[in-house]
Amino acid sequence: MTRRWRILALLSLAELLGMSVWFSASALAPQLRELWSLSAAQAGWLTSAVQLGFVAGTAAAAVLNLADVVPARTYFALAALAAAACNAALLAAGGFAPALAARFGTGFFLAGVYPPAMKMVATWHKDGRGLAIGTVVGALTVGKATPFLLHGLERTGMAPVVLAASLGCALAGLLVYAGYRDGPFAFQRRPFDWSLVGTVARHRGVRLAIGGYLGHMWELYAMWAWIAVFLGAGAGLAARAADLACYAAIAAGGAGCVLGGWAADRFGRERLAIWAMAVSGGCAAIVGLTAGSPALVVAVALLWGFAIVADSAQFSALVTELAPSHAVGTALTLQTSLGFLLTMASIQLVPLLVDAVGWRWAFVALAAGPALGIAAMGRLQRLRRGAPAAMRVVSP
């Protein structure tokens, strides 16, 4: 195995372990609601707090250019250790407000685990970058699903789920610090510069890549946050079956990312994104209608989980290809910051729609994101065919 594939395996394992803390509270939502007498909206905020923390972390990283200034392995390792500590603090929270703070901190420090890994793997893979980044995103997708698996297998209590995720995240940081070095395609570094954010924002191709990503993100985390509740309350699956089906649906995205990366390298990133968003948007529109049939609803959920994240890595790959070399890290963190800020709205929207129209139609609103994302990707595809137009930095 060549060194670049060993680095890919290392980063994939680190992302799988590190991102396992993301949905720790979501997997435990039924127990936390009973333990702390939470409403459905408060339970939703335990997920939204992670999103908000991640937004704050990526925004700070983008403004301070951390991903372009701090050595990647150091940044990743320190962030992973801090995220692990914040996740473990959930066990000592004792109530809703301290839990929100712990979840916010977890998301804040995960901003140093997720976006930097996209840049790190790109320094080792110039050809086949879509497949490489797709593999890393597939691994972190499976990692995010892990708490549902741990909870579903034995219906365990809080401590095993939270501590297993925290230990995994800490181990991820140590592995990267010990084993990662920048590859031969390392991006240019330069000192802190406020103008990098403006440089990224004025780039037409990057703006359209971010537009497609926003459409994708409108759907993605709302589906991940509420699919287990839907499978239980909306589709009538038993609690353990709903957890395991939720794990399978989210983890199916791991295969989707790898196959999506392979397809993107051969047929084009924009084309793959359009295909994936068309399938996932269709699943969002119909999944509620299948709730009367357990087998059918699980099948649609699996297809949805496969397609909904198959294009995720390609938005990051597009940014690494389109953004000025010295601003790639800033561009990636800005992209993810805006995307995760948007997810807070769609996550909170779903329970409101459930109250208004029921589970049958609640997910239909999520299909609007893929529709807008498809439009952005179509525009970017036309621009890149007319290169170098898509590669220019233009005035706003």
C-alpha angles and dihedrals in degrees: 000000000000120000095254091059091047089053090049090052091048094050092044091053091045092051092047091052097037099049093050088092093063099084099027093117093039092057089050095043096116092052093044092050090054095041096049100024093242127177121230089257092053091049088053090053090059085068096037090053089062089050091049092048090049090050091051092046095048092043090053091046092049095049093044093041089228094160089055097043110035117066107261100235093048093048092048095046097049092045093050093050091049092048090051091053093049091049092051089052087070087079091060096041097098094189149021102281097049089044090055090052091050092049091047090053091049091054093043093057094040085069084078093050105046111038096037090055090061090056093042095056091045090061088065100038122053097149112048091017092148092058092045096050089040089057092052093047090047090054094050089048091057088045092055090053094051098091089058090053093048091048095044099048097061103001086242126190127254101274100060093048096045097041094046090053093046093049090049092051093049091049090051091058093049093048093052094045091051100039112027129091128164115267132232093273095058115160121244116268127208135169125275112301126173090207094070092080090052091046090056094045093052094054110103097205093047091049091055092045088053090047091056090047091053091054089049093048094049087068105029108067095035088057093046093046097049107027093092091051091047093050090052106035099023103036098030100237118156115260096256092044091049091052093049093044089049090051091050093048094050095039090051084072088070090067089040091057094050095046090041090054091050091049093045092055090052105035103023134274095251093050092050091049091051092051093047095047092048090055096042093046090051091051091050089054096051108028093090090054091059096056092106092067116057094198093048096045091051091048092052091045090053092050090046092050091048095050101035094070101026090098098039097097092047094066088056091045090052091053092050088052098043106035121086108270095243092052103044095109092048091047092052094048092046090050094051093043092057092042095052092045087059092050091065090066096049093044091055092042096061098066090046089055091046089057091046104041106003130241091296092077104014096100096047091086089061090066089072090074096058090045091057091041091055090053091052093048092049090054092048091049091056092046093051091050086058094047138193085045093076091049097055126102105227135182116267 
